Amino acid sequence: MTRFYTTAEAAELLGLDVSRVRQFCAQGRLGEKIGRNWAIPADELKAFARQKRPAGNPDLRKKRKR
């Protein structure tokens, strides 16, 4: 059986704020919606943690590139 993590658990494991993890979920980059909550499979969380992500606010990075 696959282990699922909540956004709070995933945030703690990733060293991120819970709201940032929810943003990743809403963008379709992490987890799946079950009712009103997000469920993040353990294997998906591990793969996401291995990804390289640039630091900082992505919206500000877009503005600087223009």
C-alpha positions as CSV (number, residue, x, y, z in Angstrom):
1,M,0.0,0.0,0.0
2,T,1.3,3.4,-0.9
3,R,2.0,5.9,1.9
4,F,0.4,9.4,1.4
5,Y,1.6,12.6,3.0
6,T,-0.4,15.7,3.9
7,T,0.7,19.1,2.8
8,A,2.0,19.8,6.3
9,E,4.0,16.6,6.4
10,A,5.4,17.2,3.0
11,A,6.3,20.8,3.9
12,E,8.3,19.6,6.9
13,L,10.1,17.0,4.9
14,L,10.9,19.4,2.0
15,G,11.8,22.3,4.3
16,L,9.2,24.5,2.8
17,D,6.2,26.5,4.0
18,V,2.8,24.7,3.8
19,S,1.4,27.4,1.6
20,R,4.3,26.8,-0.9
21,V,3.5,23.0,-1.0
22,R,-0.2,23.8,-1.6
23,Q,0.9,26.1,-4.5
24,F,2.9,23.2,-6.0
25,C,-0.2,21.0,-5.7
26,A,-2.5,23.5,-7.2
27,Q,-0.1,23.9,-10.2
28,G,-0.3,20.1,-10.7
29,R,3.4,19.6,-9.9
30,L,2.7,17.6,-6.7
31,G,0.0,15.4,-5.2
32,E,-3.6,14.8,-6.0
33,K,-6.8,16.3,-4.6
34,I,-9.0,14.0,-2.5
35,G,-12.1,15.9,-1.4
36,R,-10.9,19.2,0.0
37,N,-7.4,18.0,0.9
38,W,-4.2,17.2,-1.0
39,A,-2.6,13.7,-0.7
40,I,1.0,13.4,-1.8
41,P,2.2,9.8,-2.6
42,A,5.6,9.0,-1.0
43,D,7.3,8.1,-4.3
44,E,6.1,11.4,-5.9
45,L,7.4,13.3,-2.9
46,K,10.8,11.7,-3.2
47,A,11.0,12.4,-6.9
48,F,9.9,16.0,-6.3
49,A,12.6,16.5,-3.6
50,R,15.3,15.4,-6.0
51,Q,14.3,18.0,-8.6
52,K,16.4,21.1,-8.9
53,R,14.4,24.3,-8.4
54,P,15.7,27.8,-8.6
55,A,15.5,29.8,-5.4
56,G,13.3,32.8,-5.0
57,N,10.0,34.0,-6.2
58,P,9.2,32.6,-9.7
59,D,7.0,35.7,-10.4
60,L,9.9,38.0,-9.7
61,R,12.2,35.9,-11.9
62,K,9.8,36.3,-14.8
63,K,9.7,40.1,-14.4
64,R,13.5,40.4,-14.4
65,K,13.8,38.4,-17.6
66,R,11.7,40.9,-19.6
